[in-house]
């Protein structure tokens, strides 16, 4: 299936074709409050604290059809986001556009000062691959805290080398491309996939001399890494050499097939390194032509350099007999990051529309709500755009300075961090029924069930008893406000079936699951520990579950995107009140 092929899912929300205009926030299906034509329905149906008419859950425990329609709307929008944004640069650009379309003001680290105001909404990026967006509560007071959700938007991939030309194979006439794995890319799941090429291109305007970056996506399958048939015996079963045996083929060279000889590259590279030739002279001519054509660049010498990578061109889509699954690439960690972004957008719009339409003030928010999306998590976060860089602490420091002019920022900054809470949101491992021995009992999250708190006694995760109790309160308060019939916490073991606990409402309650790795397996890591230790904020690690982590294509539940959005909204909605409940709890 090519990227332009719409989903064959039974869901009635078709994927937008790649050549169509992107959706604007007013057309979004993610929440009725983002669509002006649905505001009346939203007021008395959703998110306003006005209880809708109760709907009976069918005897089989399935959620009502309205819930299914909503969850599949979120699922299709998430699939579209995955398919439209094959690289970290595309994902950040798209996310920034979403915030700007929702009236977030774009600011820059290069500005001498920021003029931030209570009630304001702001977004900034670094390197085109990391992003911070935040809102300032109307009732902000000096020293008030921040509700933060942090994730990463980079994904396991394969990068094209700076000098990707490889002499054409004389025996078969194949043209290949020099590539290198990013993190654990080029693993066994990359065999025999339809790969395309995308990334960012640095271009110089010939008339003005100004340099800019442009995003490119060739969309169609270009490359393939062919496996060796099993008939060849041991060599086909042994681990492949990523330098010599996992080179993608991108074409056939007719000259070689006719007895010609490929020209050596060494002389050209020496000349390029000395500056006597343009960058494009070092690159495969067909690759240069394809990129230039896509970007409508006639003078190839204006292309200064680029960062390109391979990606699986098959679009994300719903799967399963009842569309229970999402199959797609780059789910880690775009799932949690996308949910955090949509949660902030929905909370911001819900809060403002509630006050306007109901003509009375709700509880005035006095905190700052913030989403931070980082690059380079998969390779250790040590770049300036990674979580170990100064992007988040620098941003918070400038927020405090701008909102408190003339005040000593140092004690206010310390007070702000002490009153803040960080949710490190990264996907976690769903239970795989084919490998039950890999999991701990009661610590194996299910798809389409709930956010999972990830625990690790050796500090790979930030979760502890205080932050777990805080997170439980987010869920309790959300469930109470969305169904007044039951105020009990729904923090259930991962192996508990929740169907019998679904309330007689159009909403399923939020549920917390738990994941912890076995003692004989090393835990992975997240941005949580590095950020919480640097900022000194209380923090928890949570994640939505997925199968096949770090595979070129993975699986999550079709309800999980909406579950993640609802949880993110709960963090932003309730941190201020929950903080007051826990005042002094760990002093």
Residue pairs with C-beta under 8 A, 6 or more apart in sequence:
1 314
1 315
2 220
2 221
2 313
3 18
3 83
3 196
3 219
3 220
3 313
3 314
3 315
4 17
4 18
4 19
4 219
5 315
6 14
6 15
6 17
7 14
7 15
7 76
7 79
7 315
7 317
7 318
8 317
9 76
9 317
9 318
9 319
9 323
10 318
10 322
10 323
11 72
11 75
11 76
11 318
11 323
13 29
13 72
13 73
13 76
14 76
15 76
15 79
15 80
15 83
15 315
15 317
16 22
16 23
16 80
18 83
18 84
18 219
22 84
22 94
22 97
23 77
23 80
24 101
25 34
25 98
25 101
25 102
25 345
26 34
26 35
26 36
27 35
28 34
28 35
28 77
29 35
29 73
29 74
29 76
29 77
30 73
30 74
30 77
30 342
30 345
30 346
30 565
31 42
31 46
31 47
31 342
31 346
31 349
31 350
31 565
32 38
32 39
32 41
32 42
32 45
32 46
33 39
33 42
33 46
33 47
33 346
33 349
33 350
33 353
34 102
34 345
34 346
34 349
39 353
39 357
42 48
42 353
43 50
43 357
43 358
44 50
44 52
45 52
45 506
46 52
47 346
47 350
47 354
48 350
48 354
48 358
49 354
49 481
51 483
51 484
52 505
52 506
54 504
54 505
55 64
55 66
55 504
55 505
55 506
56 504
57 63
57 64
57 502
57 503
57 504
58 64
60 499
61 499
61 500
61 502
62 68
62 499
63 71
63 502
63 508
64 506
66 506
67 506
67 507
67 508
70 562
71 558
71 559
71 561
71 562
72 318
72 323
72 558
74 342
74 561
74 562
74 565
75 318
75 323
75 326
75 558
75 559
75 561
75 562
76 318
77 561
78 316
78 326
78 335
78 338
78 561
79 315
79 316
79 317
79 318
79 326
79 328
80 316
81 91
81 94
81 334
81 338
82 315
82 316
82 328
82 329
82 330
82 331
82 334
83 315
83 316
83 328
84 90
84 94
85 91
85 93
85 94
85 334
86 196
86 198
86 217
86 309
86 311
86 330
87 157
87 198
87 199
87 200
87 215
87 217
87 309
87 311
88 129
88 153
88 154
88 155
88 375
89 128
89 129
89 199
89 200
89 213
89 215
89 307
90 198
90 215
90 217
91 153
91 334
91 337
91 373
92 125
92 128
92 129
92 130
92 131
92 153
92 373
92 375
93 128
93 215
95 131
95 133
95 153
95 337
95 341
95 373
96 106
96 123
96 125
96 131
98 341
98 345
99 121
99 123
99 133
99 341
99 345
100 106
100 123
102 121
102 345
102 348
102 349
103 121
104 121
104 122
104 123
104 133
105 120
105 121
105 122
105 123
106 122
106 123
106 124
107 114
107 122
107 123
107 124
108 124
109 124
109 126
109 394
113 402
114 122
114 398
114 399
114 401
114 402
115 402
116 122
116 136
116 399
116 402
116 403
117 136
117 403
118 136
118 137
118 138
118 139
118 140
118 403
119 136
119 137
119 138
120 135
120 136
121 133
121 134
121 135
121 136
121 348
122 133
122 134
122 135
122 136
123 131
123 132
123 133
123 134
124 131
124 132
124 133
124 395
125 131
125 132
126 384
126 385
126 389
126 391
127 375
127 383
127 384
127 385
128 200
128 213
129 153
129 154
129 375
129 376
129 385
130 153
130 372
130 373
130 374
130 375
130 385
130 386
130 391
131 153
131 371
131 372
131 373
132 370
132 371
132 372
132 373
132 391
132 392
132 395
133 341
133 344
133 370
133 371
134 146
134 368
134 369
134 370
134 371
134 395
134 399
135 344
135 348
135 368
135 369
135 370
136 368
136 399
136 403
137 144
137 364
137 365
137 366
137 367
137 368
137 369
137 576
138 364
138 365
138 366
139 364
139 365
139 366
140 366
140 367
140 368
140 403
141 366
142 403
142 404
142 407
142 412
142 415
143 412
143 415
143 416
143 419
144 366
144 367
144 368
144 416
144 419
145 367
145 368
145 416
145 417
145 418
145 419
145 420
145 421
145 575
145 576
145 579
146 367
146 368
146 369
146 370
146 396
146 416
146 419
146 420
146 421
146 537
147 367
147 368
147 369
147 370
147 420
147 421
147 423
147 571
147 572
147 575
147 576
148 370
148 371
148 372
148 392
148 420
148 421
148 422
148 423
148 537
149 340
149 343
149 344
149 370
149 371
149 372
149 422
149 423
149 425
149 568
149 571
150 371
150 372
150 373
150 374
150 387
150 392
150 422
150 423
150 424
150 425
150 527
150 528
150 531
151 333
151 336
151 337
151 340
151 372
151 373
151 374
151 424
151 425
151 426
151 527
152 333
152 337
152 373
152 374
152 375
152 376
152 377
152 378
152 381
152 387
152 426
152 527
153 333
153 334
153 337
153 373
153 374
153 375
154 182
154 374
154 375
154 376
154 377
154 378
154 379
155 329
155 330
155 332
155 333
155 334
155 378
156 182
156 183
156 184
156 185
156 187
156 332
156 378
156 550
156 552
157 182
157 183
157 185
157 309
157 310
157 311
157 330
158 179
158 180
158 181
158 182
158 185
158 186
158 190
158 309
158 310
159 179
159 180
159 181
159 182
159 185
159 307
159 308
159 309
159 310
160 177
160 178
160 179
160 197
160 199
160 308
160 309
160 310
161 178
161 179
161 180
162 282
163 178
163 265
163 269
163 282
164 177
164 178
164 179
164 283
164 284
164 287
165 178
165 265
165 282
165 283
165 284
166 175
166 176
166 177
166 178
166 247
167 262
167 264
167 265
168 174
168 175
168 176
168 253
168 255
168 256
168 262
169 176
169 256
170 256
170 261
170 262
173 252
173 253
173 254
173 256
173 257
174 249
174 251
174 252
174 253
175 249
175 250
175 251
175 252
175 253
175 284
175 286
176 247
176 248
176 249
176 250
177 223
177 247
177 248
177 250
177 284
177 287
178 247
179 186
179 246
179 247
179 248
179 310
180 186
181 187
181 242
182 309
182 378
182 379
183 378
183 379
183 550
184 378
184 550
186 225
186 242
186 246
187 550
187 551
187 552
188 240
189 548
189 551
189 552
189 553
190 225
190 246
190 552
191 225
191 226
191 227
192 224
192 225
192 226
192 227
193 224
193 225
193 312
193 314
193 552
194 221
194 224
194 312
194 313
194 314
195 221
195 222
195 223
195 224
195 225
195 248
195 310
195 311
195 312
195 313
196 217
196 218
196 219
196 220
196 221
196 222
196 223
196 310
196 311
196 313
197 217
197 218
197 222
197 223
197 287
197 290
197 308
197 309
197 310
197 311
198 215
198 216
198 217
198 218
198 308
198 309
198 311
199 215
199 216
199 306
199 307
199 308
199 309
200 213
200 214
200 215
200 216
200 306
200 307
201 213
201 214
201 215
201 216
201 291
201 295
201 303
201 305
201 306
202 211
202 212
202 213
202 303
202 304
202 305
202 306
203 211
203 212
203 213
203 214
203 295
203 297
203 302
203 303
203 304
204 210
204 211
204 302
204 304
205 211
205 212
205 302
206 299
206 302
211 304
214 295
216 291
216 294
216 295
216 306
216 308
217 294
218 290
218 291
218 294
219 313
220 313
221 313
222 250
222 290
223 248
223 249
223 250
223 310
224 248
224 249
225 246
225 247
225 248
225 249
226 249
227 236
228 235
228 236
229 236
230 236
230 237
240 246
248 310
250 284
250 286
250 287
251 286
253 262
255 261
255 262
256 262
268 277
268 281
268 282
269 282
271 277
272 279
272 281
272 282
278 300
278 301
278 303
279 303
279 304
279 305
280 288
280 300
280 301
280 303
288 300
288 303
291 297
291 303
291 306
291 308
292 298
292 300
292 303
297 303
311 329
311 330
312 329
312 552
312 553
314 329
314 553
315 328
316 326
316 327
316 328
316 329
316 331
317 326
317 327
317 328
318 325
318 326
318 327
318 558
319 325
319 326
319 327
319 555
320 558
323 558
324 447
324 448
324 557
324 558
324 559
325 447
325 555
325 556
325 557
325 558
326 555
326 556
326 557
326 558
326 560
326 561
327 553
327 554
327 555
328 553
328 554
329 552
329 553
329 554
331 427
331 546
331 554
331 555
331 556
332 426
332 427
332 546
332 549
332 550
332 554
333 377
333 425
333 426
333 427
335 427
335 544
335 546
335 556
335 560
335 561
335 564
336 425
336 426
336 427
336 542
336 543
336 544
336 564
337 373
337 425
338 561
338 564
339 425
339 544
339 561
339 563
339 564
339 565
339 567
339 568
340 371
340 373
340 423
340 425
340 564
340 568
341 371
341 373
342 565
342 568
343 371
343 564
343 565
343 566
343 567
343 568
343 569
343 571
343 572
344 369
344 371
344 568
344 572
346 565
346 569
347 369
347 568
347 569
347 572
347 573
348 369
350 569
351 362
351 365
354 362
355 361
355 362
365 576
366 576
367 575
367 576
368 399
369 572
369 575
370 396
372 387
372 391
372 392
372 395
374 381
374 385
374 386
374 387
374 391
374 527
375 383
375 385
375 386
376 382
376 383
376 385
376 386
377 386
377 387
377 426
377 526
377 527
380 386
380 388
381 387
381 388
381 389
381 527
381 530
382 388
382 389
383 389
384 390
384 391
385 391
387 527
387 530
387 531
388 530
388 534
392 531
392 534
392 535
393 534
393 535
396 413
396 416
396 417
396 535
397 409
397 413
400 409
400 412
400 413
400 416
401 409
404 412
414 536
417 535
417 536
417 537
418 536
418 537
419 579
420 535
420 537
420 538
421 467
421 470
421 537
421 538
421 539
421 540
421 571
421 575
421 578
421 579
422 462
422 528
422 531
422 532
422 535
422 537
422 538
422 539
422 540
423 471
423 539
423 540
423 542
423 568
423 571
424 461
424 462
424 526
424 527
424 528
424 531
424 532
424 539
424 540
424 541
424 542
425 542
425 543
425 564
425 568
426 454
426 526
426 527
426 528
426 541
426 543
427 543
427 544
427 545
427 546
427 549
427 556
428 445
428 452
428 454
428 515
428 543
428 544
428 545
428 546
429 439
429 444
429 445
429 515
429 545
429 546
429 547
429 549
430 444
430 445
430 446
430 447
430 545
430 546
430 547
430 555
430 556
430 557
431 439
431 444
431 445
431 446
431 494
431 545
432 438
432 439
432 547
438 518
438 521
439 518
440 516
440 517
440 518
441 495
442 493
442 494
442 495
442 514
443 455
443 494
443 514
443 515
443 516
444 494
444 495
444 515
445 452
445 494
445 513
445 514
445 515
445 545
446 494
446 495
446 513
446 545
447 545
447 546
447 547
447 555
447 556
447 557
447 559
447 560
448 557
448 558
448 559
448 560
448 563
449 494
449 498
449 511
449 513
449 545
449 557
449 563
450 492
450 498
450 510
450 511
450 512
450 513
450 563
451 510
451 511
451 512
451 513
451 542
451 543
451 544
451 563
451 564
451 567
452 494
452 512
452 513
452 514
452 515
452 542
452 543
452 544
452 545
453 463
453 468
453 471
453 512
453 513
453 514
453 515
453 540
453 541
453 542
454 461
454 463
454 514
454 515
454 516
454 526
454 541
454 542
454 543
455 461
455 463
455 514
455 515
455 516
455 541
456 463
456 516
456 517
456 523
456 541
458 523
459 529
460 523
460 524
460 525
460 526
460 529
461 523
461 525
461 526
461 528
461 529
461 541
462 526
462 528
462 529
462 532
462 539
462 540
462 541
463 539
463 540
463 541
463 542
464 540
466 538
466 582
466 585
466 586
467 538
467 539
467 540
468 540
469 582
469 585
470 538
470 540
470 578
470 582
471 512
471 540
471 542
472 489
472 491
472 512
473 574
473 578
473 581
474 567
474 570
474 571
474 574
474 575
474 578
475 489
475 490
475 491
475 509
475 510
475 511
475 512
475 567
475 570
476 487
476 488
476 489
476 490
477 570
477 573
477 574
477 577
477 578
478 510
478 566
478 567
478 569
478 570
478 573
478 574
479 486
479 487
479 489
479 490
479 509
479 510
480 487
482 505
482 507
482 509
483 503
483 505
483 507
483 509
485 503
485 504
485 505
486 503
486 509
490 498
490 501
490 509
490 510
490 511
490 512
491 511
491 512
492 498
492 501
492 511
492 512
492 513
493 513
493 514
494 513
494 514
494 515
498 508
498 509
498 511
501 509
502 508
502 509
503 509
510 563
510 566
510 567
510 570
513 545
515 543
515 545
517 523
517 524
526 541
528 539
528 540
528 541
531 537
531 539
532 538
532 539
538 586
542 567
544 556
544 560
544 561
544 563
544 564
545 556
545 557
545 560
546 554
546 555
546 556
547 554
547 555
547 556
548 554
548 555
557 563
